[in-house]
Amino acid sequence: MKFVKRFTCYPTTFDKVFPKHGNLAVMKKGNVKKHQFYMLRYVTKGGEFLDWLIDWDSQAWMSENTPASAKLADGCRKKTKRDDIATKIIEDDYSEPYNIAKEEPGYFMERSKQVQDFMEYVHEAREADKRKSSEWTKLRETKEWGMGWLKVIRWLNFMIRQPSYHIGRPRHLFVHGNTRLGKTTRLINPLKERLHCYVITKDELQNMPWRDDYDLCIMDDFKGQKSIIWMNEFLGSKNMLMRVPGGTHMRKTRIVPTIVISNFSLARCYPLMANNDDESFNALKDRFIEIELTQQGNPFDVSDADERLANEMMEYILREEEEEECATKPMEEGVAAKT
């Protein structure tokens, strides 16, 4: 920032502008381009920044105006032990934390949490790449388990891995019903295995780092733990800061199709807002397609319906045979008594 008039800058001057007390430095006189280079490199080092809509490439300008001191420092930089361990984790030389603890005990004792977090992140990224490379085949529509499951299948076929222009303004899915209907075991768990899914926690802090390339967002066992303001922002905003582990924020710039699973209807999750005809609740309700399930289903294996019917028929046949045996036993006992 450049100001027209000179003024005294206190450490708390810009606290109302920035969410935290920032590290603000004043550009000194001398080589202006050199100061601009170091300033831009510091601001853009984390990758979390927004470009103004101007015809200027900051990365190209930095590569053209790199000072000789910065080139010398980058060239002389030695690889640290942290770099070696991180490279071995990525190359899968270290598959378990115990391997690092055995070879680098002192380093692991000081930074065990960072090492395990990085190993978990690499593992999740690797699994996500596998899921993203796998093909998504559309589900076969069936009315075997009622209209509720049919609507779920049609929503999945319409929303999953479809371009944004095809979807338009997305309406997310709110599925509710009694227990033992297969909401988690027959719907959510297979989706986690086949797709790159983001699991929304019930707290404000999310356990997983956010990426804009998720196929689906999932929230299970929902009872209204999230505020309506948060839900509306997450479901409808393309510019939202997500709180992630480490006390940092990551920006969400894409609306991802979301499924919310609950044992209660949306109105029962927010009873006060629903009874008072609250505008924010109506907006949230408008973002969802609400579906109530009344019987079990398995949309990922239609043949299971035939197997289930066969099992029920076998149980019915066995039950009839047992009833016939029970009916004939007293008659046989009576005949034996007479003789």
Steps between C-alpha positions, in 0.01 A plus 500: 500500500616852424361804683483857372591667831756397757360392836612316813432126481447325832511118538122490544413737214373232258355254750148587383595423139669163551353205695825468701779729610709492182873533443498839327825643363578839350669512158833677539672730257746353252446225244120505466476187283706300750263590783201428280639155415550396863160641592320304226687180579400525865134572422462221242710231666204311648291503183199646686446838335258668262609678182344828397331495162786677322716404203816419698671169574667522841691172460644605163603837642675330794695265272617792285598726793662248738791673680847342481503455879180295487636280219821441697309416819268257320792333325700456821212367703580158640252219539408457863412183687138607481521507118656152490235348727216669309640371168526145636142517627377608157706231327355244744837407651346570839169315515459509880593760766707230675744492206577871549523459878750217452728689255455856631397463868597851612322673211189284543488567874496878440267506199294181522166682455614687187643178353184299562277781367710518183489121456121506542470783248715315243296181552169685456629681189614169351165335570318804359696474174403134473132580552509790254660278235231234545197518274157593633228290341142613522275299728215293366161642591264269683175536695572190708561700820241774451497851352740638762795289384408563137532877559840445668624299201379764252667779701832313502484435126424867431749665739812284533794604280288717277614840363373808679306624194314168499400534866435876514401612850544172688243371745654275759354184653355465851416135574318408819318199639496252784800289595594173324397619155853494353560876492860461617593139419335479158535860379775699674764226541491391132520865391814548714660199332421609145531881512733773628285605797535777758355409839353805677552493876234606747733761654615830352854364451531258208728197532598483132668772292273641230556446126273624223518171307280294731225297331262505795459640853343278767358574843367202694291481818386861466291647783531873433852533648602755237350847504264595218733787403791255460288253303371767260851630441650156443224378269462817294821704511802480268716711732515356852783463752516150650663454840745207476747340747794716602294813565503600132230563240461365147280669242219309331434634150267231361157368593527123543192270501417411861305220669376542858378189684274524803243307701288816517344731242654840435220674692565282806872582485417874527160506676510861621592640158247280323211597729578872472517488119857635508639630168840338549332163565286539187815576301666188641195290422501631144859379454403139579299225337356331808436126473351266761594133482247244624665166414844348445684536173835440333542723192854373429400136459160451342547122495487512880125551470463160329725340765299658781171381348646150463608500866157617612337228291733238651416622851129478413540143369698392808243663729218307325691172536553565873129576545407174323740303722355658812146413382580133426689431826190501729318265260793258497525512880125426529524199268797367697308534828203297367721217387 
